[in-house]
C-alpha cells in the first residue's frame, strides 16, 4: 500500500529491495501493475526495484500497451456499428476510463468491454453486434430479468457485456424497474472517434462507487483507483447539490459516501474525502473503515468465490448441511438457463442439472478439503467473507437510518 499511495500522490516510497517481488505480486493481484510501472520508472535510481524486475515489469507494460491498441480497434468497430444503426450508447468503466482518465490506455487493465444501450433498442443492438461477427454464449439474450448479455468474437482480445440497464433483476421478480433516467443529463463525447454519451462527473462517481457496493466490497484495488482518479480529474466541476441528487437516485446515499471515504483511506485521496460528505468521525465509522481496509488488503480469489449458501454449508453439519447442499443443487429452470447457458442449449435442462454437482465440486471443492493448508485457507477466506457481509449489513442499517432522518 505504501508504494501505491506514493505513486498516486506523486511521491517516492522507500522499499527494501527484497520486498519488491511481493509488491509486484500484490500489484498484479489487484490489477494495478501496469498503472504503477510508468510512475515508478520516474523515481530516482536509488528507489527503483532491482534491474531484473524493472526489465520484467517493462515487458508486462509493453504487452499491455500492445493489447490495448487491439482493444481500441475492437471498441471502434463496436461503436461504429451501433452508431451507424442510430443506437445511442454509453461506454462504462474500463473502456471509458482508459481513454479519459488514465495517462495511457494500457495502464488500465480490462477484463471485458461494458457498453450500455437503451433497453427499448437492446434486441436491435444485439442484432447489430451479431452482424459484425459476435456470438453469445447466453441461453436467451431477450430475458429482461438479466441486465446484460455476453458476446465474444473470435480473434478479439476482450469479450463484450452489452447492458440493457445498470441493475440486475431477481429471477423470481416480475417486471424489471425502469432505469431510463440514466439517459438524461449526460454529456456528448467522442470515444475512439465515434460519438457516444458519457455520464456527467457526479453520475460517474456515483456509478463507480455503487459498482463497488454491488460487488459487496469484493473488488480489487484497481476499482478504488478508478474512483480516486475520476474524483481528482473532476474535482473542480463537481456540484455538491447534483452529487447528493445522484446518490439518492442510486439508492445509496450513505453507502456511496462510505466507499469514497474508503478510497481516501486506501489511497490518501483528498478529492475522494472531499466528496464523501460524511462529516462525523465517530468511533463506529472508524471501526467500519478499518474493517473495510482489511477486506481489501486480505482479498484473494478464494474469498471472492464464497457465497452465502456456501458459507452456511461450511458452518453447518449433518442434516442441515445436506439440506443446504440439495437446495444449491436444485435451482429453478430459469436460474439453470442463466448459470449454464451452453450446457442447457446443447443437452437440455437435464444436462444442466447433471452438470451442476461436478461443477460445484470443481469450483468449491477446495473449501471442503481436509488438508491443513486448505483448512487454513478456508478459515481465512471465510473470515474475509463474513467481514464483508457484516460490513454490508452495517451499511444497509446506516442507509435506512439516513432515509428515516430525511
N, C-alpha and C positions, 0 to 999 in steps of 0.2 A: 504493500500500500504506500510506503514511503516513496518508491520510485514513481508510482502512478500520480500521487499528489504533486510531487515535484515537477513532473513533466507537464501536467495540466496547468500548473500555475507559473510556468516559465522559470523554474528553479532547478538546482542541481542537487542530487542526492548522493551522499557518500555511502557506498555499498562495499562490503567485503568482497573481494574478487571471487572467493569460493562460493559466495551466495548467489552469484548471477545465474547459474543453471536453474536453481529453484525459482528465482524471479521470472525467468523466461517461461518455465513450465506453468506458473500461475497466470502469467500474462496470456499464454496460449489457451489455457483452460477458460479464461474469461473473455477470450476473443478480442484482445486489445494489443497483441504483439505487433501488428502492422501499424497501429497508431503510434506506439511508443518508439519504433525504430528511428524515424527521421528526427524526433525530438532528442533522443539520447545521443544520436550521432553528432549533434551540435554541441554536446557537452565538452568541457576541457579534457584533453587526453588522459589526465590522471584519474578522472571519474568514469571513464569508459569501461565496459566489460572487456574481458580478455580478447585478444585479436581473433582467435579462432571462433569465439562466439559471435563477434561482430560480423565476421565473414558469413557465418551460417545465417544470422539474422538478416543480413543484406539479401541473401539468396531468397529467403522466405518473403521478404518485402517485394523484391522484383517479380517473384512469381505471382504475388497478389496483385501487383500493378498490371501485369500482363493479363491476368484473369479478368480484372475489372474492365480492361479495354474490350474484351469479348462481351462482358455483361452490358456495357454501354451500347454496343451494337445490337444486342438482343433486345434491350429496352427500347431502343429507337424503332426497331421493327414492330414491336408490340404497340407502341404509342402511335406510330404512323398508321397501322391498320385500323385501330379504333378511331383515330381522328378522321380518317378517310370515310368511315361509316357514319360519322356525325355523332359518335358516342362520347359524352363527357367522361373524364377520368380524373382521379386524384391519386397520384403516387404516394404510397405510405412508407414510413420507416426508412429502411436502408437505401432504397433506390432514390429517394429524395435527399436523405441525409448525406449520402456520399457525394452528391453534386453541390449541395448548397451549404453544408455545414463543415465538412471535413476538409482539411488542406489539400488532400488528394483522394480520388475515389478509392484507390487501393488501401487506404488507411482504415476504411470501414468494412469489416467483414460482413458478408451477406450469405444467408442460407437459402433465400429464395427472393423473388420479386413479388411485392404486395401491391395490388392495384385495386382501387375502389371504383365501381361504376354504378350508375343509378339502378336501383332494384327493378324498376319498370322495364329496363332495357338489358337486364342481366342475361337472359336467354339469347338475345340477339348478339350480345358481346361474346358469349360462349361460341356462337356460330362463327363469328369473325376470327376468334382465336383458333378455332379448328381449321379455318380456311387457309391459314398460313403454316399449317403443319403440326399444330399441337394436338396432343391426345390427352384424355383424362383417365386416371385410374379409378375415379369415383364411380359409385354404383348409379347415382342419379343426381346430376347437377341441377335439376329443376326443383329439388326438395328445398322449400323455402325455410325449413327449420334450421338448416345449416347455413352459416354466414358466408362461406366461401367455397369455391371449387378449386381443385388442384389440376394443373396442366403441366405436361412435360413435352419437350421437343428434342428429338434425337440430335446430338451434336451441340446443343446449347448448354452453357455452364450452369444455369440455375433453373429450378422449377418455378412455376408461376402459381401464386394464390390470387385468384380473381374473386374479390369481395363484392357481395351484394349489399352488405351492411357491416357495421363495426361491432355488433353484439351478436353472440351466438344465441340460439333459442332452444330451450329444452325439447327433447323429442316428444315428451308427454304433453306439452302445452298446445294450445290452439294456434290462433293467428299470431304471427311474429309482430312485435311492436314496430311502429314506423320510426325510422331514423332519417327522415327526409331533411331534417333541419341541418344536417351536416353539409348539405349542398348550398346553403345560403350563407352569404357573407364571406366567401372565400376570395383568394387573390388569383389573378390571371398570371400565368408563368409560362416559360418555355423550357422544357427539360429535354436535353439531347436534341434540341432544335425543333421540338414538336409542342404546340400549345396544350397546356394542361391546367388544371386547377390545383392550388395548394392551400392548406389551411392558413388562416391568419395566425400570427405568433401565439396569441392567447390560446387558441384552439389546439395548436400544435403541441404546446407544453402540456395542456390538459390531457390530450390524447396519449402522449408518450407516458405520462405518469399513470394514467388509467390502465394502460397496457401492462405496466408492472403489477398493478393490483390484480388485473385479470389473470395473471400467471401466479398469483398468490405469493409474490415476492421471490419466486424461484427463477430468477433471471441472472445471467452473468453480469459482471461489472460493465461490460460494453453498453448495456441498456441505460445504466445510470450515467455513463459518459455521454451518451446521446443527449440525455436530458440537460446535463450541465452545459454542453456546448451550445444547444439551442437557446438556453436561458442567457448565456453570455452573448450570443450573437444578436439576440433581440431584446436585450435588457432595456435599452433606451425607448423603443417604440411600444413596449408592453403597457397596456392600460389596466390599472388595478380594478376598475369597475367592470371592464369587459372580462377580465380573468375570473372574477367572482361569479359572473353570469355563466361562464363556460364550466366552471367547477360544478355549479348547481345542475347544469344541463347533463353532465356526465354522471350525476347522482353520487358524487364522491367529494363533497366539499372538504371534509376533514382528511379523507384518505389521500387525495391529490396533494394537499399541503404537507402531509406527513412524508410522502415519497420525496417531495422536494427537500424537506429537512434531512431526509436520509441521504439524498445525493450530496448535500452540503457536508454532512458528517463524513461520508466516504472520501470525497474529493476536495473538500475545503473550497467549495464554490460559493462565493458571496452572492452571485446572481441568483442561485437556487434559494439561498437563505432569504434573500430579499422578497422573493415571490411566494415563499412558503405560507406567509400570513398566519402563523401560529405565534401569537405574541407571548404566551406564557412559557416559562421554563420550569414546569413542575417536575417533581421527582418522578412521577408516573411517566411523563413524556420522555425524560432522560433514560429511564429504565427500558422503555419500549424501543428507543433509538439504539441502545446498547444491544438489545436482543436482535434487532434488525441488522445491525452491523455484523454481529457474529454469524447470522444466517448467510450473509453474502460471502464472508470470508471462508466459512466452512462448507459452502455449497459444492456438491460433487454430483457426478452422474447418477450414483446410486440413490442419493437423497431425492433427486428430481423425479425418479421413477416411482417413488412411493405414492400411493393413492389412499384415500380414506378407507376404502374397503380392505386394501392390503394391510394397512396399519391395524385395523381391527382384527384381521386374520392373524397377524403376528402376535398380538396381545392375548388372543383367546386360546382356549384349549377344549379338547373333547368335542361334544356335540355342537357347541357354539361355533367352533372352527369349521365343522362340517357344514353347518347351516350357511355360514358366510361364503364358504367355497362353492357350494351349489348355487347360491344367489349370483355369484360372479360368473359362473359358467353359463347359466341360462338367462341370457339377456333377451329383450324383445326383438322381434324380427326387424323393426326399423333400426334399432341400435346395431344389430349384426350387419346390416347392409352398410352402415356408416363405418363400422370398425374394420370389416373385411370385404371391401367392395369387389376386389378381383376374385377372391375365393367364391363369394356368393354368385358373381356373374358366371363363373366357369362351372361351379359344382352345385349351385343352388344353396338354399338355406341349410340343408342337411350337411353340406360340405363345410359351411361356416361353423356350425355347431361342433362338427367333428374336429375341426382345426383349433377350436377355442382352447381346449385343455393343453395340448402341446405348446401352443403359442404362449399361454400364461406361464407355463413352466420354463420356456426358453427365456422369457423376458424377466421373470421374477423368481426363478428357481434359486438363485444365489441367496435370496433372503432367508431361505429355509435350510440352507446348508448347515451341517453340524460342525464344520471345521472351526477351530478357534479364531483364525483370521477373518473368516466370513461372519462369524457371530459378532466379532468386534466391529466390523464394518457396518453390519446391520444395526447394531446398537447406536453407533454414531449417526448413521443416516436417519434412523427413526427419531433420534433426539432432534435433529435438524428439522424433520418434517413436523413433529409436534410443536416445536417453537414457531414455525411458520403458521400453523393452524391457530395456535393461541394468539399470535400477533394479529391475524386476520379477524379473529373473533373480537379482540380488543378494539380494532379499528372500526368494526361494524357497530360496536356499542357506542363509540365516540361519535360515529356518524349519526346514529339515532338520537343521541343527546343533542347534537348540533341542530338537527331538524326540529326537535322538540322546542329548543330555545328560539329558533327562527319563527 
